[in-house]
Amino acid sequence: MNFIFEILIILILVIFQSLFGVGLLLFGTPIFLLLGNNFENTLTLILPVSIMISLLQLTYRRKNNNTKILEFNLYCLPFLIIFLLLNLFFGSLIDIKLYVSILLIVSSLILLNKDRFFRASQDFLIYRKQFLIIIGCIHGATNMGGAFLSIFSSLVNNENRLNTRYYIAYGYFIMGIIQYVTILLIGKTSIDFSKLIYISFPIIVFYPLQNVFSKMNDKFFITIINYVSLSFGFIALLMSIS
């Protein structure tokens, strides 16, 4: 892949995730898979950058909720590990590009119509543990749990953008560390550690972009994530089957 093109993709996604909390994994995973990277290479390229953005978001405005965080750790993370291991050992047996594209479209449609799927947030909260298990399975298998994490976070935080982004940032941070360490320990692909230079991108752009973030209202914040996800999902699907 052209080095300049790679830099441009990562920089654009860093800007998007610095504002909206998602983007680098949600869009970067299908982009780099479609450009010819395998699953492990894709993760080792974008996970360190995603971890850095999430760390900056966590330290920028602290919104601690120990109960929600504990539930996330207990119900999401074990299934993340299980399905990541399944992908690393058996991922070559499935067309990961196609499944990632379809999953992006499905999750985007759910995001855009979540009021139909979850008419009463109180009813949804009854099944929040099961939803966290699903997020862990999806993210471990495809690295595409971000859209579902966004749904979960916006619902449990009443669509407050500050609390929503904090929860998403925590999820991406802890899941990213687990994924990266797992690949370092048992991955089959040699890692190009020179690509760690990309973690400098969020350090440079994150804080100036927070002035833009502070001017967004909650509805605009959620809507942008939804429509960009859906649009990119259809593009990724067309590219994967062409």
C-alpha positions in Angstrom: 0.0 0.0 0.0 1.2 3.5 -0.8 2.7 5.0 2.4 1.2 8.5 1.9 -2.3 6.9 1.3 -2.0 5.0 4.5 -1.0 8.1 6.4 -4.0 10.0 4.9 -6.5 7.3 5.8 -5.3 7.1 9.4 -5.2 10.8 9.9 -8.8 11.3 8.6 -10.0 8.5 10.9 -8.1 9.9 13.8 -9.8 13.3 13.4 -13.2 11.6 13.1 -12.7 9.4 16.2 -11.3 12.4 18.2 -14.6 14.1 17.7 -17.1 11.3 17.8 -15.5 8.5 19.8 -15.7 5.9 17.0 -14.3 5.7 13.5 -10.8 4.3 13.5 -11.8 0.7 14.1 -15.3 1.0 12.7 -14.1 2.3 9.4 -10.4 1.4 9.5 -11.1 -2.3 9.8 -13.0 -2.7 6.5 -10.8 -0.2 4.7 -7.5 -2.0 5.4 -9.1 -5.4 4.9 -10.4 -4.3 1.5 -6.9 -2.9 0.6 -5.4 -6.3 1.1 -4.3 -6.4 4.8 -5.2 -9.5 6.8 -7.0 -9.3 10.0 -3.9 -9.4 12.3 -2.1 -6.8 10.2 -5.1 -4.5 10.3 -5.4 -4.8 14.1 -1.7 -4.2 14.8 -1.8 -1.1 12.5 -4.8 0.7 14.0 -5.2 -0.6 17.5 -2.3 1.4 19.0 -3.7 4.6 17.5 -7.2 3.8 18.7 -5.9 3.1 22.2 -4.1 6.5 22.3 -7.2 8.4 21.3 -9.3 6.5 23.9 -6.7 7.3 26.5 -6.9 11.0 25.7 -10.7 11.0 25.8 -10.7 9.2 29.1 -8.3 11.7 30.7 -9.8 14.8 29.0 -13.1 14.6 30.9 -13.6 12.0 33.6 -17.1 10.6 33.9 -16.7 7.7 36.2 -19.5 5.2 36.7 -18.0 2.2 38.5 -21.2 0.1 38.2 -21.4 0.4 34.4 -17.6 -0.2 34.0 -17.7 -3.3 36.2 -20.6 -4.8 34.2 -18.7 -4.1 31.0 -15.6 -5.8 32.3 -17.5 -8.8 33.6 -19.8 -9.5 30.6 -18.1 -8.1 27.5 -14.3 -8.8 28.0 -14.4 -12.6 28.5 -16.3 -13.1 25.2 -14.0 -10.6 23.4 -11.1 -12.8 24.3 -12.8 -16.1 23.3 -13.9 -14.8 19.9 -10.6 -13.0 19.2 -8.8 -16.4 19.7 -11.3 -18.1 17.4 -10.7 -15.6 14.7 -6.9 -15.8 15.0 -6.9 -19.6 14.7 -9.8 -20.2 12.3 -10.4 -16.8 10.7 -8.9 -18.0 7.3 -11.9 -20.3 6.9 -14.4 -17.4 6.5 -14.6 -14.3 4.2 -14.0 -11.8 7.0 -14.3 -8.8 4.5 -17.8 -9.7 3.5 -19.0 -10.3 7.1 -17.5 -7.1 8.3 -19.2 -5.1 5.6 -22.6 -6.7 6.3 -22.2 -6.2 10.0 -21.5 -2.5 9.5 -24.7 -2.1 7.5 -26.8 -4.0 10.0 -25.4 -2.1 12.9 -25.9 1.2 11.2 -29.5 0.4 10.4 -30.1 -0.5 14.0 -28.5 2.7 15.1 -30.7 4.8 12.8 -33.8 2.9 14.0 -32.9 2.2 17.6 -36.2 3.7 18.8 -38.0 0.9 17.0 -35.7 -1.8 18.3 -35.6 -0.4 21.8 -38.8 1.4 22.4 -38.3 1.8 26.1 -34.8 2.3 27.5 -36.0 0.7 30.7 -36.9 -2.5 28.9 -33.5 -2.4 27.2 -31.6 -2.0 30.5 -33.1 -5.3 31.7 -31.1 -7.1 29.0 -27.9 -5.0 29.1 -25.7 -7.9 30.3 -26.8 -10.0 27.3 -26.1 -7.0 25.0 -22.6 -6.6 26.5 -21.9 -10.3 25.7 -23.0 -9.7 22.1 -20.7 -6.7 21.8 -17.7 -8.8 23.1 -18.5 -11.6 20.6 -18.8 -9.3 17.6 -15.8 -7.2 18.5 -13.6 -10.2 19.1 -14.5 -11.9 15.9 -14.6 -8.9 13.5 -13.2 -5.8 15.3 -16.6 -4.2 14.4 -18.3 -4.0 17.8 -18.0 -0.2 17.9 -21.4 0.5 16.4 -23.1 -1.8 18.9 -21.0 -0.2 21.7 -22.3 3.2 20.5 -25.9 1.9 20.7 -25.4 0.5 24.2 -23.6 3.6 25.4 -26.1 6.1 24.1 -29.0 4.2 25.6 -27.5 3.6 29.1 -26.3 7.3 29.2 -29.6 8.8 27.9 -27.8 10.0 24.7 -25.7 12.5 26.6 -22.7 13.0 24.3 -20.1 13.5 27.1 -21.1 10.4 29.0 -21.6 8.4 25.8 -18.2 9.3 24.4 -16.5 8.5 27.8 -18.1 5.0 27.9 -17.2 4.3 24.3 -13.6 5.5 25.0 -13.3 3.2 27.9 -14.7 0.2 25.9 -12.3 0.8 23.0 -9.4 1.4 25.4 -9.6 -1.8 27.4 -10.7 -3.9 24.5 -7.9 -2.5 22.3 -5.2 -3.3 25.0 -6.5 -6.9 25.3 -6.6 -7.4 21.5 -3.1 -6.0 21.0 -1.5 -7.9 23.8 -3.2 -11.1 22.6 -1.8 -10.7 19.1 1.6 -9.9 20.5 1.6 -13.1 22.5 0.1 -15.6 20.0 -0.3 -13.8 16.7 1.1 -15.4 13.6 2.0 -12.2 11.7 5.2 -10.3 12.4 4.5 -6.8 13.7 6.0 -3.7 12.1 6.7 -1.6 15.1 7.7 1.4 13.0 4.0 2.0 12.4 3.7 3.0 16.1 4.7 6.4 14.8 1.0 6.9 14.0 0.1 7.2 17.7 1.6 10.8 17.4 -1.4 11.8 15.2 -4.0 11.8 18.0 -1.6 13.6 20.3 -1.3 16.4 17.8 -4.9 16.8 16.7 -7.0 15.7 19.7 -7.0 18.8 21.9 -7.6 21.4 19.2 -10.6 19.4 18.0 -12.2 19.5 21.4 -13.3 23.0 20.7 -15.4 21.7 17.8 -16.7 18.8 20.0 -17.9 21.2 22.7 -20.1 23.1 20.2 -22.0 20.0 19.1 -25.4 19.1 20.5 -26.3 15.6 21.5 -28.6 14.9 18.6 -26.2 16.0 15.9 -23.4 13.9 17.5 -25.5 10.7 17.4 -26.9 11.4 13.9 -23.5 12.0 12.3 -22.2 8.6 13.6 -25.3 6.8 12.3 -25.3 8.2 8.7 -21.6 7.9 8.2 -21.6 4.3 9.4 -24.5 3.4 7.1 -23.0 5.1 4.0 -19.6 3.5 4.6 -21.2 0.1 5.1 -22.8 0.0 1.7 -19.5 1.2 0.1 -17.6 -1.5 1.9 -20.1 -4.2 0.9 -20.0 -3.2 -2.8 -16.2 -3.3 -2.7 -16.1 -6.7 -1.0 -18.3 -8.4 -3.5 -16.9 -6.7 -6.6 
